[in-house]
Every structure is written in structure tokens, then in C-alpha cells.
Amino acid sequence: TRHAKLIHPEDRVRYFILAFALSPLASAQTADKVLAQHVAAMGGAKALKARSMVEYSGEARDDAGGERGPFTLSIHAPNLIYLELATGNHGWSEADNGKSAWRRDAGQGLRTLSGADSRQLRATGYFLNGRFVDYRKDKWSPTYLGSATVDGRQADVIEMANEASELAGARCKFYFDSATHMLLKQEQPDGGYLAYSEYRPVNGIPEPFH
């Protein structure tokens, strides 16, 4: 089990994307190149596939209220995920065990997720576990959206969408550092996001410590 520090603000942020007009073929080729560069920078497909379980723990910050609290993210291949955030009165947790998904929060308590919410959480687990190694085989289609700035870093923006598997309808945006090819931010359709920085090698694989 590895431990790292991540910031997962509960608040939603606005972002600006400079989009370029690309033909469908050029878009697919550019997106594939960005993702291939990321996999190589992470140590290669073989090393990533050998990593079956990771746990990140640290402190999370609510940008809106300024509250801080413990944060835990556990992932287990192929797409299992457990995420917990405790900040004041706004703590919440959610998980997917591969068969069912649930969420607990102060507003609605514990409940089972279904439909789009369940597919979106499972997709998050898939990407955090798989790191873009077999996305084509698993029916994900990448689109290059152009460039953006994330915490002062130039980033390539890729949207992953799935319309051909049990996760049909799920989509997510990813921001990759244009220089290092590390993942800087993973953004959900509702605006929620995970941010990553301060990568350090852990057993040969760069892991985010902030």
C-alpha cells in the first residue's frame, strides 16, 4: 500500500479551454499521442498493469469554505474505488465494488447509486486504475480539446467518452502537463475534480503527493 497526499476540493471551479478546430482523424491521432506520452512518462504499460492496488491519504481542502479534513482514496484493479472526504459538516464518501455503487453525505445519507451516477463513478475508478493503457480495447474514445492552463502549467486537454459498453454515457476531461505529460487534473461533467501535483517516484512509478 502506498500513501500520497492529494488535494480534492469539494467546491466546483470554472475553467477556460482554448479549443481548436480539428478534423476527426487529426483529433483522434493527437489525443492518442497525448495519452501515449502520459503512459510512457508513468513508466510504461507493463509497469502500470503490474500495479494492482494503491491507497492515497492526506488532507483535503474545501476552497469555498476554507475547511480542511482527512482525505482517503483507495483503488484496486480493474475499477474498484473508495473515496472519502471529511471537511466540517460537508463530509462525504462513495465507493464502487465492481457490482454496486453507493454514496453517503450529510444531505441524503447513505444511498445506492444507479444510472448515470453509478456509471460515472465506475468510470472514475476505471481511469484511476487503468491509467489509459487499454482504453481503446475498453471502448473509450478520446478527443483532443486543445490547451488550457492548470495552476500556471500549460496542459493538453483530453475528453474520454464511452458509448459502446456498460459505461455508455460516461465521460471525463483530463488535463496533462504539456512538458512532463503528468496528469494535472481530472474533471467530472458536473464540475467536480481531482487535482494532482508534486509527483515523486514510488516503486518506479511517479505518484502525486499533492
C-alpha positions in Angstrom: 0.0 0.0 0.0 1.3 3.4 -0.9 0.4 6.7 0.6 0.4 10.0 -1.1 -1.2 13.4 -0.5 -3.9 14.6 -2.8 -6.0 17.8 -2.8 -9.6 17.1 -3.8 -11.6 20.4 -3.4 -15.3 19.8 -2.8 -16.1 23.1 -4.5 -16.5 23.3 -8.2 -14.3 25.5 -10.3 -14.6 27.3 -13.6 -12.1 26.7 -16.2 -11.2 28.0 -19.7 -10.3 25.8 -22.6 -8.9 27.1 -25.8 -10.4 24.8 -28.4 -9.0 24.2 -31.8 -11.0 23.2 -34.9 -9.6 19.7 -35.8 -10.8 17.1 -38.3 -12.0 13.9 -36.6 -8.9 12.0 -37.8 -6.4 14.6 -36.6 -8.3 14.8 -33.3 -8.0 11.1 -32.7 -4.4 11.0 -33.6 -3.5 13.9 -31.4 -5.4 12.5 -28.4 -3.8 9.1 -28.8 -0.4 10.8 -28.9 -1.0 12.7 -25.7 -2.2 9.6 -23.9 0.8 7.5 -25.2 3.2 10.2 -23.9 1.4 10.0 -20.5 1.7 6.2 -20.3 5.4 6.4 -21.2 6.1 9.1 -18.6 4.4 7.0 -15.9 6.9 4.2 -16.6 5.2 2.3 -19.4 2.2 0.0 -19.8 3.9 -3.0 -18.2 4.7 -1.2 -15.0 1.2 0.3 -14.8 -0.5 -3.0 -15.3 1.6 -4.6 -12.5 0.2 -2.0 -10.0 -2.9 -3.6 -8.7 -3.7 -1.5 -5.6 -2.9 2.0 -4.4 -4.1 4.0 -1.4 -3.7 7.7 -1.2 -4.3 9.5 2.1 -3.8 13.1 3.3 -5.6 16.4 3.7 -8.3 17.8 1.5 -9.4 21.4 1.3 -12.8 23.0 0.6 -11.9 26.1 -1.5 -15.3 27.7 -0.9 -15.5 27.4 2.9 -11.8 27.1 3.7 -12.3 23.9 5.7 -9.8 21.1 5.8 -10.0 17.5 6.7 -8.8 13.9 6.1 -8.9 12.5 2.6 -8.7 8.9 1.5 -8.7 7.4 -2.0 -8.3 3.6 -2.4 -8.3 2.0 -5.8 -8.0 -1.7 -6.8 -7.7 -3.0 -10.3 -9.6 -3.2 -12.6 -12.0 -0.5 -11.5 -12.8 -0.7 -7.7 -12.7 2.7 -5.9 -13.3 4.1 -2.4 -13.3 7.8 -1.9 -13.8 9.6 1.4 -13.6 13.3 2.3 -14.2 14.7 5.8 -14.4 18.6 5.9 -16.5 20.0 8.7 -20.2 19.4 8.1 -19.8 18.6 4.4 -18.0 15.3 4.5 -19.0 12.5 2.1 -17.8 9.2 0.8 -18.6 7.0 -2.2 -17.5 3.6 -3.5 -17.9 1.1 -6.2 -17.1 -2.6 -5.6 -17.5 -3.6 -9.3 -21.1 -4.8 -8.7 -22.8 -1.9 -7.0 -22.0 1.7 -6.0 -23.1 3.9 -3.1 -22.7 7.4 -1.7 -23.0 8.8 1.8 -23.3 12.5 2.6 -24.9 14.9 5.2 -27.7 15.8 2.9 -29.1 12.5 1.8 -27.3 9.9 4.0 -26.4 6.5 2.6 -27.9 5.5 -0.7 -27.2 3.2 -3.7 -26.1 4.9 -6.9 -27.7 3.9 -10.2 -27.9 5.1 -13.8 -25.5 7.9 -14.8 -24.2 8.4 -11.3 -23.1 4.8 -11.0 -21.6 4.8 -14.5 -19.6 8.0 -13.8 -18.2 6.7 -10.5 -17.2 3.4 -12.1 -15.5 5.3 -15.0 -13.5 7.3 -12.4 -12.3 4.1 -10.9 -11.5 2.7 -14.3 -9.3 5.6 -15.2 -7.5 5.9 -11.8 -6.7 2.2 -12.0 -6.0 1.7 -15.7 -4.1 4.9 -16.4 -5.1 4.9 -20.1 -3.3 1.7 -21.0 -6.2 -0.2 -22.6 -8.8 2.5 -23.3 -9.4 1.5 -26.9 -10.0 -2.1 -26.0 -12.5 -1.0 -23.4 -14.4 1.2 -25.9 -13.3 4.6 -24.8 -12.9 7.3 -27.4 -10.5 10.2 -26.7 -11.0 13.7 -28.2 -8.3 16.4 -28.1 -9.9 19.6 -26.9 -6.9 21.9 -27.2 -4.9 23.6 -24.4 -5.6 25.1 -21.0 -3.7 26.4 -18.0 -3.8 24.5 -14.7 -2.1 26.2 -11.8 0.2 28.0 -14.1 1.1 24.9 -16.1 0.3 24.5 -19.8 -1.9 21.4 -20.3 -3.3 19.3 -23.1 -7.0 18.6 -22.6 -8.5 15.3 -23.5 -12.1 14.2 -23.1 -12.8 10.5 -22.8 -16.2 9.3 -23.8 -17.8 5.9 -23.8 -20.9 5.0 -25.9 -20.2 1.3 -26.6 -20.0 -0.6 -23.2 -21.8 -0.9 -19.9 -20.4 2.6 -19.1 -22.1 4.2 -22.1 -22.8 7.8 -21.5 -19.9 8.3 -19.1 -17.3 11.0 -19.9 -14.5 12.8 -18.2 -11.9 15.5 -19.0 -8.2 15.1 -18.3 -5.5 17.8 -18.2 -2.0 16.6 -18.9 1.1 18.7 -18.4 2.4 19.6 -21.8 6.0 19.3 -20.7 6.1 16.4 -18.3 3.0 14.6 -19.5 1.8 14.0 -16.0 -1.9 14.2 -15.2 -2.7 17.6 -13.5 -6.5 17.4 -13.2 -9.4 15.0 -13.7 -12.7 16.8 -14.1 -16.2 15.3 -14.0 -19.2 16.6 -16.1 -20.7 18.2 -13.0 -17.5 20.3 -12.4 -16.1 18.3 -9.5 -12.5 17.5 -9.9 -9.3 15.8 -8.6 -6.1 17.8 -8.9 -2.6 16.3 -8.9 0.9 17.7 -8.4 4.3 17.2 -6.8 5.0 13.8 -8.5 7.6 11.6 -6.9 8.7 8.0 -7.8 7.2 5.2 -5.7 8.4 1.8 -6.7 9.3 3.1 -10.1 6.0 4.9 -10.9 5.5 8.6 -10.4 2.8 9.3 -7.8 1.2 12.6 -6.9 1.9 13.8 -3.3 -0.4 16.9 -3.5 
